């Protein structure tokens, strides 16, 4: 029977498999580090994606709203919480008359009902005015290269549609013209219709007593969105609108964005700190463990020297063992992180109160390779000192040690 040569890889493998408890303890350290590294990298990238998605969707510089509806408006954007609030759309003329206002458009909001026979689900309906809109239509055009027709709807990624590609709100059956990509914002639970369709549905809701009966739907609006002329100060324009149209709430889109960006910096800083600390601890712990293990294996390596192994061979065995440990720990840690983050990413974002948009396959693979490379390097780096000491030890002195 042909004997297999005792290569460095085979010796390293046999050493690890012969001491499974010791190997498992070393692997566990790398698992914890790679879990923190890959999981943290995915969450940090997801937070960046979410804030970028929000910034791209805000569109308007300023939102003019009915008095007392600022919080509801922010909830529509961030959480998709269905609300109703209205004022007379004629005040858009007052807003347009403020110096520095470049463009304006109105939107009409209507909250549907949950657990009701009249509606498929509880979501936010947003009616847009195609004649003036500059907020929604630019990014809807990526999914529908025409106007939303009468009786049609564009739905967010989280909206449930019927098997016949329709949704029903206040007994009005609407055909789904397109579904938007996930944004990790309240827009995922929002549907978009033309202004005429929104007002028609609102009249049906009014007949059912779901919105105030004295509301003049044809002249009502929920928000006036403003685009400020280039070079103008948004805060100054907002002050001018407030003076020109008293009794309204003014929301600067940058205020929403900056608030979330501040929280984003806090979370990403915390995640990065945990990742760095876990990496440093992993290197230190492994270095100590490899040193202790190497001291206990002095005679084993001395025997290999007597059998003809060169000093470099001993160092290579130690480094190969550490590489095996790192690769195994890195693979397991990345697998566990993927199982924790990808299926529950949406829930994690909700608990954090942040828009969390998971990266695509290409970005995920890039982060995976990055985490795998760093985690795999931990073992050899940690064991380098021990490998050097073992390769320099004198065989005779080692064998006589302890006699």
BELWOSUL-V880471 format. One record per backbone hydrogen bond with DSSP energy under -0.5 kcal/mol. CO is the residue of the C=O (numbers start at 1). NH is the residue of the N-H. If there is no record, write none. Layout:
# BELWOSUL-V880471
co = {CO	CO}
nh = {NH	NH}
This chain:
# BELWOSUL-V880471
co = {5	7	8	9	10	11	12	13	14	15	16	17	19	20	21	22	23	24	25	26	27	28	29	30	31	32	33	34	35	36	37	38	39	40	41	42	43	44	45	46	46	47	48	49	50	51	52	53	54	55	58	61	61	62	63	63	64	65	66	69	70	71	72	73	74	75	75	75	77	77	87	88	89	90	91	92	93	95	98	100	100	103	105	106	107	107	108	110	116	118	121	123	123	124	125	125	126	127	128	128	129	129	136	136	137	139	140	140	144	149	151	153	153	154	155	156	162	165	166	167	168	169	171	172	172	174	175	175	178	185	186	187	188	188	189	190	191	192	193	194	195	196	197	198	199	200	201	202	203	204	205	206	212	215	216	217	219	221	222	223	223	224	225	226	226	226	227	227	229	232	233	234	235	236	237	238	239	240	241	247	249	251	251	252	252	253	254	255	256	257	258	259	260	261	262	263	264	265	266	267	268	269	270	271	272	273	274	275	276	277	278	279	280	281	282	283	284	285	286	287	288	289	290	291	292	293	294	295	297	298	299	300	301	302	303	304	305	310	311	312	313	314	315	316	317	318	319	320	321	322	323	324	325	326	327	328	329	330	331	332	333	334	335	336	337	338	338	341	342	344	345	346	347	348	349	349	354	355	356	360	361	362	363	364	365	366	367	368	369	370	371	372	373	374	375	375	376	377	378	379	380	381	383	384	385	386	387	388	389	390	394	395	396	397	400}
nh = {7	11	12	13	14	15	16	17	18	19	19	20	23	24	25	26	27	28	29	30	31	32	33	34	35	36	37	38	39	40	41	42	43	44	45	46	47	48	49	50	357	51	52	53	54	55	56	57	58	59	60	253	254	226	65	251	224	249	69	73	74	75	76	77	78	79	80	81	186	187	221	91	92	93	95	96	97	98	101	102	229	227	225	129	222	223	127	125	119	171	123	112	125	191	110	127	193	108	130	195	132	133	139	140	141	142	143	144	146	152	175	177	178	192	180	159	165	176	162	174	120	172	173	169	174	167	153	177	155	188	189	190	158	159	124	156	126	154	128	198	199	200	201	202	203	204	205	206	207	208	210	209	215	217	219	220	89	87	66	107	225	64	105	61	62	228	102	103	232	234	237	238	239	240	241	242	243	244	245	67	65	63	253	255	256	257	258	259	260	261	262	263	264	265	266	267	268	269	270	271	272	273	274	275	276	277	278	279	280	281	282	283	284	285	286	287	288	289	290	291	292	293	294	295	296	297	297	298	301	302	303	304	305	306	307	309	308	314	315	316	317	318	319	320	321	322	323	324	325	326	327	328	329	330	331	332	333	334	335	336	337	338	339	340	341	342	343	345	345	348	349	350	351	352	353	354	356	357	358	364	365	366	367	368	369	370	371	372	373	374	375	376	377	378	378	379	380	381	382	383	384	384	387	388	389	390	391	392	393	393	398	399	400	401	403}
